[in-house]
Amino acid sequence: MTQPSFATHEVFNQSPPFEDIDLFAVDRPLVDAVKANGGAAAERELSEFGRQWGSAAMADRGRVANESTPKLRTFDAKGNRRDQVEFHPAYHELMAHSAHAGVHNSTWTANGKPAGDAAEVIRAAKFYMAAQVETGHLCPVTMTRASVGALAMQPDLLGRVMPVLSTRSYDPSFAPWWQKRGMTLGMGMTEKQGGTDVRANMTRAVRDGEAYRITGHKWFMSAPMCDAFLVLAQADSGLTCFFMPRFAPDGSVNAIQFQRLKDKLGNRSNASSEVEFVGAYAERVGEEGKGIRTIIQMVQLTRQDCAIASVGLMRSGLAHALHHARHRSVFQKHLADQPLMQAVLSDMALHVEASTALVMRLCRAFDRTPHDAAEAAYMRLLTPAIKYWTCKSAPPFLYEAMECLGGNGYVEDGILARHYRESPVNAIWEGSGNVMCLDVLRALSREPEAATAVLQSLAAETKGLPGAGEAIAFIGQTFRRADGERVARLAVEKLALLAAAAALNGVSPRHAELFAATRLAATHASMYGAVELESGEMRALLERALP
């Protein structure tokens, strides 16, 4: 008797995998934004990075690192306290590739000074591409890079750390940092009772010769496998920043006791911990009592990366949606040829193009801040505004990208479900939305003349764009109001939109005009695609987004 065959039916009308591509070359808005902000000389380097990170092998590493989450090994087999975090090899491979490309240190010289030229822009382009593949491992990459900004407040310590931190080697071994080929740094600021209000911290630091002993806890300490951490604790003169290594100077394991790893919505490849310090060895960074002023040098850089990563996630969502729509047929036409889908995808492409231009413009300001007061003012005022807008844009954007794929977008077999779970973290960490708005207000009150100069510059860069003049007037009036805090979100969003239009105007003036017309001159609808663009404009946007 012939047995029935249970082989599956033929699979057709599905898009091929979006992999083995050059993530840089296929992203015309990124190529143009890098060029407009001084990074044209690095195009070959970035294209090589784009091919590596656009490979099927890297995509698979990202998938496996998130499916095989970190595990805390509190004790060894003999009962000795170890507090080690165990990762899948795929995670270590991602870290090694990022380190080899200098994503963790290329904005600094070997002695910890700003690298200058377009180092921030070039590094940001790599970070943006890596975020499209696997974002969790970028948390320790970000903190390692940013830590140099704080360590600069303690030159002797920076001088000892940089020979190890400045290498492009990744060394995951559990050993004292000074014995390693390369190192990573984490950060611990928040406590159970305080959260954002770090002045409420209760962790205590007591002098022990030239060093300190720290006792207390941190409710969130990210990347617990790092070689050292910058932590905040109360010293005699107030809240102070400290460098806390995993190993004490005598080679013993430092008294850093991890209680558990956080079970997070996303960011699952990365370990985030709750920790207690039981007289842990630490060295002071900066002056006693100046902890916030010291660590804010690090926080500003981590906020920059939150914005870059969010735009990278949106770019990936757009690329996957557009790729799928060009291969999927419905009602005898490709999805990408259906007028409604074209309207959705082109509106999304316009958002990503403006966001990409904006974060690259911000990175140019970081490059020029050491020797340009106007760029420094732009950086201080707009970093929180840009983080606010880009990071809060990402979750609804990625939901829309998922919907473009239908059920295929919702399942965990593809990358978009992971991107969607990943996306809220950048708005929540390093200062939530309200904190960003308060920081913009603080910058305006502390440096009113510099802030006015930034707004005047944005006005000049957006002159003639639809709605730009009205936006400038609204921002100025709102920030002068006595109850400005109550309406700060509206003004900060308008400020970010204005800055995005200005940045895009320096890259693609025609698309800056479209962006301004749909975002400044009118209130953008809550759904993508609910704007009217000419068919030729839609085709041009989509061709730039993905040739």
N, C-alpha and C positions, 0 to 999 in steps of 0.2 A: 504494500500500500504506500502511495506517495505521501510523504509528510509535507505539510504546508511550510512555505518559507516565511520566516518572520523578519526578514531583512527590511530595514526601513525603506520608505518610499524615496524617490529621487528628491534631492534638495535643490531648489532653484528659486529665483527671485529673492535672493539674500545678498547682502553686500559682502565682499571679501574682507578679510581682516585689514584694519587700518594700521599697518606696521611695515617695517623695512622701508622707511621713508626718511628723508632729511627734514627734521622738524624745523630747521631754520629756513631752508630754501623754499619750502612750500608755504611759508608764512610771510607774504609780501608786506603786510603792515609791520611786522617785527623787523624785517630787513631794512625797511625805510626808516623806522623809528630809531634803530641803532645808528644808521648812517646820519640822520638829522641831529643826533646828539653826540657825535664825535667818534663813533666806534667803527667807522667804515673799514679801517685797516685790519680789523679782526674778522672780516667776513669768512675767510678760509678756515680759521680756527673755529668759528661758530658753526660753520657748515659741517666740519668734522665732528664736532660735539653733537650736532643735530642728527647726523647719520647714526652715531653710536647709540644715542638715547632713543632714536626712532626705530631701533631694531626690534625684531620679535623676541630676541633673547632678553633685552632689557624690560620689555613689557611683561615677560614671564617672571622675571625676578620681582617686579613690583607686585604681581599677583600673589606669588608664593610668600613674600615677606608679610603680606597682610593676612593671608590665611593661616600662617604659622606664627602666631603672636608671641611676644617675649614672655619669658617665665622668670620669676624671682626665685633664686636659690639662696635661701637665708643661711643655711648651714651646710657644711661639707659632710662627708660620710662619717667622720669621727666626732661630729657634734661641734666643730669649731665654727664660730660666726664668720661668714664670708660676705653676705649681702651682695651677691653677684647677679647680674641679669643675663640670661641666656637667650641668644637670638638664632634664628635660622641662618644658614650660610648665605642665602639670597640677600638678606639685609646687609651683611658685611660686604657683599659684592657691590651693592648700591653705594654704600659709604666709601668704598675704595675708589670707585669710578668718580664720585664727586670730589674726593680729595685729590685724586690725580689731576683733575681739571682745575684745581685751585678754587673751587666754589666756596671753600671754608676759609680762605686766607688771601686771595689774589688782590684784594683792595688795599693790602698793607705791604710795605717793604719788609725786608728781613729784620729790620730793627723796630718795626711797629709804627712807622710813620705812614700817612696816607700815600698810596701809590701814585695818585694823580693821573693826568691825561684822561682817558675814558675808562679807567679800571672799573668804576662802579657800573657803568652802562654795560660793559662787556660781561662782567660777572653776573649782572642782573639778567641778561639774555640767556645765559646758561641756567641760572636758577629757574627762570620762567619755563624753559624747556624741560628741565628735570621734574618740575612740579606736574607736568602733563603725564608723567610716567609713574612717579611714586613720591608722594608729598611727605609722608611720615618721617622718613630718614632725614629730611631737610631740617627738622627741628634742631638736632645737635649741630648740624652744619651751620645753621643760622646763628646759634648761640656762640659757637666757637669764633666765627667771624666777628660777631658783635662785641665779644668780651674784650677785644683789644682796645676798643674805645674807652672802656672803664679802666682797664689795667694801665692805660697811659697816665692815669692819675697817680700811679705809683711806679715811677721810672725804674727803680732798682728791681722790682719784681718783674716788670715787663721785660727787662734786659735778660733775666734768667729764663723766662718762659719762651720768648720768641724763637730761640734756636730750635726748639722742638715744634712749636706751633707753626712756624713758617715753612716747614717741609711739606711736600705734596705726597706724603706717605700716610697710610691709614694703618694703625697698629691697635688691634682689638685686645691685645694681651692684658691680663690683670696684673699690672706691675706699676711701680712708682713712675710718675710721669717723666722724671729726668733720666730714666733708663730706656725710654721708648723712642721709636723712629718718628712718631707723630703723635699728636694728642688732640683731644676734644674737651670742650668746657661746657658746663650746664649752668643753670641759674635757679636759685630758690629765693623767692620773695614773700609769697603769700602764706598766711596762717589761717587756721580755722576761724578765728574770731574777727579777722580783719579783711581778708580778700584784697580788694583794691586799696583799702585804707591801710597801707603798710606802716603808717605811724603808730598803729595800734599793735604792732608786733611786740611779743613778749619774750622772744628768744633772747638770752643773755650772753654777753661776751665778757670774760674776765681775763685780765692781763696775766700772762705766764712768761715772764722775761720779755723778750722782744716779740713774742707771739701772743696768741689768745687761746682760751679754751671756751668753746661755745656749747651751751646747753639749751635745748628747746626743741621746736618742731617746725616743719613746713608742710602745709596741707597739699601744696602742689610743688614738686620739684621735678622738672622735666629732664629727661635723658639721664637716668641715674647710673648708666654705665660709663659716663664721662670720667675723665681723669682728674678733674677738679671742678669746683662750682664757685660762682660768685653768689654769696648769700648776705642777707641783711640781718643784723642783730643789734640789740641795745647795749652799747658800751657806756662808760661813765659819762661821756659827753653827749650821749644820744645815739640815734639810729646811725649805724656805720656799715659800710660795705666790707666784706671779707672774702679772701681767697681760701677756699677749703679743699685741699687735695684728698684723693681717696686713700693715700698712704701718708703717714707722718714722716718727718725727716729721718727717723731711725729705721725706716723700712717696714714698720708695722702697719697693719690695716687701720685706718683712721676710724674713730668711734662714730661712724655714720650708719645708723641702723634703719634700713628700709622696712616699713610696716606692711605695705602692700603696693601693688601696681594698680593704677586706676583702670576701671572697666569703662572705656570711652565709646561714645557713639561712632566716631571715626578715628583717624590718626592711629590706627591699630598696630601698625608696624613699629611705632615709636613707643617706648616705655615712659610713662609718667608716674611718679611715685608719691606716696606719703612717707615722711621720714622723721626720725627723731635723732637729735644730736646728744650724745652723752659725754660731754667734755671733749668734743672733737677739736683737734688742732686746726688753727686757721691763722692767716696773716692779714693784717689790715691793708685795705686798698683805699687810698685817699685819706682825708682827715677824719678823725673821730667826730661824730655828729653830723657829717656831711654825706651820709650814705645815699640819700635820694639823689643829690646832685651828682654823685659819682656814678651810680648805676644807671641814671637816665641816659648817659652817653651810650650805654649798651642797649637800653630800651628803644631809643630812637632808631637804631639800626635794625632791631628785630621787627619794629613796626613797618619799616620799609619793606622787609622781606614778606611780611604778612600780605601787604598789598601786591607785591610781585607774584606771590604764589596764587593768590585769588584770581588774578588776571590769567595766569597760566592755566588754572583749572577751567576757567570760562573758555579760553582758547581751545583747550582739548575738547570740551563739550561741543563747541561750535564745529570743530573739524570732524568729529565723529558723526554729528548730526548731518552735516553737509555731505560727507562721504556716503553715508547710508542713503540719503535722499537721492543721490545721483545714480544709485544702483538699484533701488527698489521701485518697482512699477506698481501702480494702482490705477484702476479705471483706464487702462490702455496707455498710460503715460508715466514717465518717471516722476517720482515724488517731487524732484527738484524742478520739474517743468510745470507743476501745478501752481496757479497764481497765488493761492492762499499760502502754500508752503514757501514760495519765493518771498512773499511778504514777511513771513516769520523769520526765515533764515537771513534775509538781508538786513532786517532790523537788528537781529542779534549780531550780525557781522559788524554793523555800524557801532554798536556798543563795545564790542571787543576791540575794534580798531582804535576807538577813542581812548579806551582804558589802557591799551598797550602804549600808545603815544604818551599818555599821562605818566605812567610809571617810569618810562624811560626818561622823560623830562625831569622827573623828580630825582632820578639817579644822576643825571647831569648836574643838578644842583648839589648833590652830595659830593660829586667829583670836584666842583669848583668852590665849595664852601670855605676851604682853608685860606683862599686868597681873594675872595670876592664877597663883599658884605651883602650885596643885593641877592646873590644866590644863597647865602647863609640865611637871610631873612625868609626867602622863598621856602627853603628846606624846613625851617622851624614852624612857619605858619601852615604850610600845606601838607606836611607829613601826616598829621592827625586827620586832616580833612580828606586826604586821598585814601588813607587806610579806612576811614569811615565808609566812604562811598564804594570803593572797590570790594571790600570784604563783605559788606552787607548786600551788594549786588549779586554775589556769587551763588548763594543757595537758590533763589528763584530762577536765575539764569540756567543753572544746571538742571533744575526740574524741567524747564522748557526744552532743553536739549534731549533729556530722557524721553519726553513725549514725542519728539520727532522720530524716535526709533520705535515708539509704541511699546509693546510688551518686551521686546528685545532690550530696550533701555532699562527696564525695571529689574531685570534679573541680575544676579551676582556673577553670571558668566562673563558679562561685559564689564567695562571699566567705569561706565557712567554712574552705576549705583555706588561704587566706592568714592568717586568724585563727589557725589551728592552728600554722602555721609561725612566726607572730609571737609566740605566747604564751610560749615558754620564756625569751625574752630578759629579761623583767622580773625573773625570779628570779635570773638569772645576773649581770646588770649591777647596779652600785651595791651590791654585797655579796651573795654567794651565800647559800644557806640556812644553812650552818654559821656564816658570818660574822654573820648576823642573830641566831642563837642566842647566839653569844658576846657580841654587843652587848647583848642582854637581860641576860645574866649580869653584864656589866660595869656596867650601869645599876643592877642590884640591889646590887652590892658597893659602888659609889661612893655611892649615895643610899639606903641601906636604909630610913630612916625615910620618905622620900618614896615609895618603892616600896611599903612597907607601907600607906601611906595610900591609894595607888591601888587596891591589892587590897581594902582595906576598903570603898572606894567602889564597886567592882565587886560586892562581896558584897551591899551594900545595894541596888544597882540590879537584882540578880538574885534577891533574896530571894523564896522561894516557887517559883522555877522548878525544874523537875525536874533533879536532878543538880548544881545550882549549888553547894550547900554542899559536896558531895563534891569537886567540881572545885577549889574554893578550898583545901580541906585538902590535896589532892594537890599543887597548885602550891606551897603554902607548904612542905610537907615536902620536895619534890623540890629546890627551890632552896636549901634549907638543908643538903642532903647534901654530904658531902666530895667525892663523885664526881659532883657535879651536872652537870658538862660532858658526861659520858657519856650521860646521859639528857635532855639539854637539849632536844632536838627534841620529845620527847613533852610536856615541860612547857610549852614555848613554844607548841606547837599548842593545848594545853588552855587556855593563857592567851588566845590569840586567839579561841578558841571562846567562852570566857566573856565576853570583851569584845564579841563579836558579839551574844551573847544579851542583854547589857546594852543595847547600842545599839538593837537591834530592839525591846526592851521599851519604849523611849521613843518608838517609831514605831507599832508594831502589837503590843500585848501578847499577843493570841491566837497570832500567828505566832511570837513569841518563845517561847511555851510549847511550840509544836510543834518549834521548832528545838532548844530545850534537851532535850526528851524524846528526840529522835533523834540528838543530837550529844553531849550532856553526860551524861544519865542512862544512855545506851547507847552502845556503840561503833558509829559509823555504818559500815554495810557499805561495801565497797570499790566497789560498783557503785550508781549512782543508780537509784532505784526499788525498792531492796531494803529498804524501810521500809513500815510499815503506817500509812496515813493514812485517815481517814474520807472518804467520797466528797464530802461537803459541803465539807470542808476542802480537798480537791484542787481542786474547782471554784472556791472562793474564791481560792486561790493563783494559779490560772491566769488568772482574770478580772482580778486585780490586775496580773499580769505583762504581759498584753496584752489589753485590752478587746475 
